[in-house]
Amino acid sequence: MIDGVGNVSSVLVVGADNQLCLATVDRLVGPRLAEVYLLDSSSLSLSRGSKRVREFGIPNVSDIAYRTGDSASLREIIAELFAKSDIDVVLIGPMPHPPSSVMDTPSSTQMSDSLRRGLMDTSLLAELCAQAITAQGHGVLCLLTHSPSKKAGKRTDQDREYCASMAAFNLLAPAIAEQAAGSDCRVVCVAIDPAKDPHAFTTESARRSTLSPLDAASEIAPVIVSRRKRKPYEVVALPSSIRGAAGKLRPTR
């Protein structure tokens, strides 16, 4: 359980190489944070994410791989994780996957595979985690999404499948929060301007004008750990006074 001064003891990250999720873990590091679980369908993402989290000084990092579209396996994984120990915070952020020459099924396409991973699997995992936190009796579920934008997906240098998943996830977030209604579970929906999300672009030049993950995390983490009375479902829009919030919890590495 998050203690009275906002210290977190365990975190589950869905989207192991999502830099916004990892930066938020960095901002949550404190004297009690000893366990981080990373969940992803990509072994490369798990390898990168676990290496980064270990650099934060967290002693126990567990990598958990799942097969895309295997809903039964996802249910078993979440059930086993929450049966093993309490999880204070769940961070869920869809992650773009690099193009692959091998599709999940013979009838798959790159677009269908990306949407299955980024939206269908992510949404199911969010629902399962909301239910598990509710049964546990405490915890915070943080969903990374995109705020509605008429310009999303119109630029050729945007990752359109990722942006579509993030936009749809924003629409589904209130329904996911209903899974935890009436409990001590809080759901935080981070609504990021797609033009400011570094994951939304495929070129380095476009990413230069986007949010720094650590600056974004400096806005997200205080909402997660706040002990003030909060609404069960809260929306955090980014960017918003990032400059004033940056570095409040920990200095940039």
DRENDREN-443647 format. One record per residue (C-alpha): residue number from 1; residue in one letter; x, y, z. Coordinates in pm, whole numbers, plus 50000, padded with zeros to 5 digits. Example, Ala and Ser with C-alpha at 12.3 -4.5 7.8 and 13.67 -1.06 7.14 Angstrom:
<rs>
    i  aa      u      v      w
    1   A  51230  49550  50780
    2   S  51367  49894  50714
</rs>
This chain:
<rs>
    i  aa      u      v      w
    1   M  50000  50000  50000
    2   I  50121  50355  49924
    3   D  50224  50493  50263
    4   G  50138  50827  50421
    5   V  50422  51014  50252
    6   G  50363  50863  49908
    7   N  50616  50580  49905
    8   V  50531  50294  49670
    9   S  50646  49935  49728
   10   S  50550  49758  49404
   11   V  50466  49856  49045
   12   L  50337  49667  48743
   13   V  50422  49816  48403
   14   V  50229  49708  48093
   15   G  50436  49835  47800
   16   A  50786  49748  47916
   17   D  50977  49982  47683
   18   N  50734  50273  47701
   19   Q  50957  50565  47798
   20   L  50673  50755  47967
   21   C  50597  50453  48187
   22   L  50964  50400  48269
   23   A  51015  50768  48354
   24   T  50716  50748  48588
   25   V  50871  50447  48761
   26   D  51188  50656  48797
   27   R  50986  50932  48966
   28   L  50823  50678  49199
   29   V  51151  50535  49326
   30   G  51170  50567  49704
   31   P  51279  50376  50014
   32   R  51001  50116  49979
   33   L  50999  50047  49605
   34   A  51155  49701  49583
   35   E  50953  49518  49315
   36   V  50872  49604  48955
   37   Y  50692  49369  48716
   38   L  50724  49432  48342
   39   L  50466  49284  48107
   40   D  50495  49290  47727
   41   S  50450  49076  47418
   42   S  50791  49178  47283
   43   S  51104  49013  47423
   44   L  51311  49308  47297
   45   S  51091  49556  47487
   46   L  51118  49344  47802
   47   S  51497  49332  47774
   48   R  51529  49708  47725
   49   G  51277  49792  47995
   50   S  51423  49563  48260
   51   K  51774  49698  48196
   52   R  51648  50054  48245
   53   V  51454  49975  48563
   54   R  51753  49798  48717
   55   E  51954  50116  48656
   56   F  51710  50291  48892
   57   G  51844  50071  49174
   58   I  51534  49854  49214
   59   P  51644  49512  49346
   60   N  51369  49289  49208
   61   V  51264  49322  48843
   62   S  51050  49050  48683
   63   D  51002  49020  48306
   64   I  50678  48857  48194
   65   A  50612  48783  47827
   66   Y  50269  48712  47683
   67   R  50144  48603  47343
   68   T  49946  48859  47146
   69   G  49573  48792  47137
   70   D  49586  48514  47398
   71   S  49318  48641  47636
   72   A  49315  48323  47848
   73   S  49687  48355  47914
   74   L  49650  48724  48002
   75   R  49382  48642  48258
   76   E  49608  48379  48416
   77   I  49908  48614  48427
   78   I  49719  48894  48604
   79   A  49553  48652  48846
   80   E  49890  48498  48938
   81   L  50060  48836  48979
   82   F  49800  48971  49220
   83   A  49782  48640  49407
   84   K  50159  48653  49457
   85   S  50170  48997  49623
   86   D  49997  49333  49656
   87   I  50065  49574  49370
   88   D  50042  49941  49461
   89   V  50052  50096  49115
   90   V  49977  49968  48764
   91   L  50107  50176  48472
   92   I  49962  50091  48131
   93   G  50092  50252  47816
   94   P  50047  50112  47465
   95   M  50384  50079  47294
   96   P  50455  50098  46921
   97   H  50599  49774  46791
   98   P  50853  49770  46507
   99   P  50737  49623  46176
  100   S  50782  49247  46164
  101   S  50811  49017  45867
  102   V  50633  48746  46066
  103   M  50265  48813  46139
  104   D  50069  48659  46424
  105   T  49847  48465  46183
  106   P  49861  48404  45806
  107   S  49574  48650  45757
  108   S  49732  48925  45973
  109   T  49862  49256  45849
  110   Q  50100  49498  46018
  111   M  49805  49728  46095
  112   S  49587  49455  46245
  113   D  49877  49319  46451
  114   S  49962  49665  46584
  115   L  49601  49736  46681
  116   R  49565  49396  46844
  117   R  49872  49457  47058
  118   G  49821  49828  47123
  119   L  49445  49837  47177
  120   M  49279  49498  47225
  121   D  49541  49341  47453
  122   T  49601  49669  47635
  123   S  49231  49728  47701
  124   L  49180  49373  47829
  125   L  49482  49405  48058
  126   A  49351  49738  48189
  127   E  49014  49581  48271
  128   L  49175  49283  48440
  129   C  49404  49505  48646
  130   A  49113  49729  48751
  131   Q  48924  49421  48870
  132   A  49232  49282  49048
  133   I  49305  49610  49228
  134   T  48941  49629  49334
  135   A  48958  49278  49480
  136   Q  49288  49365  49646
  137   G  49123  49662  49817
  138   H  49369  49938  49727
  139   G  49590  50065  49448
  140   V  49619  50309  49159
  141   L  49568  50224  48792
  142   C  49733  50479  48562
  143   L  49638  50472  48192
  144   L  49841  50658  47929
  145   T  49616  50777  47647
  146   H  49586  51052  47384
  147   S  49355  51348  47418
  148   P  49111  51392  47125
  149   S  49272  51574  46831
  150   K  49151  51650  46480
  151   K  49512  51648  46357
  152   A  49599  51302  46485
  153   G  49708  51060  46214
  154   K  49725  51318  45936
  155   R  50102  51358  45930
  156   T  50306  51108  45733
  157   D  50567  51088  46008
  158   Q  50314  50974  46270
  159   D  50276  50616  46387
  160   R  49909  50594  46293
  161   E  49835  50256  46449
  162   Y  49984  50370  46779
  163   C  49793  50700  46770
  164   A  49469  50516  46689
  165   S  49523  50281  46984
  166   M  49598  50570  47221
  167   A  49291  50768  47106
  168   A  49061  50467  47143
  169   F  49213  50388  47484
  170   N  49114  50739  47596
  171   L  48752  50672  47497
  172   L  48755  50339  47681
  173   A  48920  50472  47998
  174   P  48594  50575  48176
  175   A  48446  50228  48113
  176   I  48763  50068  48248
  177   A  48736  50289  48557
  178   E  48383  50157  48615
  179   Q  48540  49817  48686
  180   A  48679  49971  49005
  181   A  48376  50182  49100
  182   G  48289  50183  49468
  183   S  48631  50058  49584
  184   D  48945  50224  49717
  185   C  49106  50184  49376
  186   R  49180  50507  49189
  187   V  49208  50535  48811
  188   V  49426  50811  48664
  189   C  49381  50875  48292
  190   V  49674  51067  48144
  191   A  49550  51241  47828
  192   I  49853  51341  47620
  193   D  49834  51580  47326
  194   P  49931  51350  47033
  195   A  50153  51626  46892
  196   K  50358  51616  47214
  197   D  50391  51239  47257
  198   P  50744  51124  47160
  199   H  50611  50776  47077
  200   A  50367  50919  46822
  201   F  50635  50998  46564
  202   T  50864  50785  46351
  203   T  51138  51047  46293
  204   E  51386  51192  46541
  205   S  51336  51546  46405
  206   A  50965  51535  46491
  207   R  51039  51407  46842
  208   R  51249  51713  46925
  209   S  50937  51922  46986
  210   T  50764  51661  47206
  211   L  50750  51619  47583
  212   S  51050  51495  47774
  213   P  50944  51167  47942
  214   L  51089  51280  48276
  215   D  50905  51613  48260
  216   A  50580  51431  48183
  217   A  50646  51186  48466
  218   S  50695  51481  48703
  219   E  50329  51566  48645
  220   I  50201  51210  48657
  221   A  50379  51073  48966
  222   P  50250  51332  49218
  223   V  49891  51253  49120
  224   I  49954  50880  49167
  225   V  50104  50914  49516
  226   S  49889  51202  49645
  227   R  49724  51129  49979
  228   R  49478  51414  49941
  229   K  49118  51318  49881
  230   R  49094  51245  49510
  231   K  48817  51147  49274
  232   P  48802  50774  49188
  233   Y  48855  50872  48822
  234   E  49085  51160  48742
  235   V  49211  51300  48411
  236   V  49556  51458  48386
  237   A  49606  51657  48065
  238   L  49958  51689  47923
  239   P  50125  51915  47852
  240   S  50021  52142  48134
  241   S  50256  52339  48365
  242   I  50535  52089  48305
  243   R  50809  52341  48374
  244   G  50681  52418  48721
  245   A  50642  52053  48815
  246   A  50967  51919  48671
  247   G  51208  51791  48930
  248   K  50972  51815  49227
  249   L  51022  51455  49330
  250   R  51371  51368  49214
  251   P  51644  51538  49012
  252   T  51677  51444  48646
  253   R  51927  51165  48598
</rs>
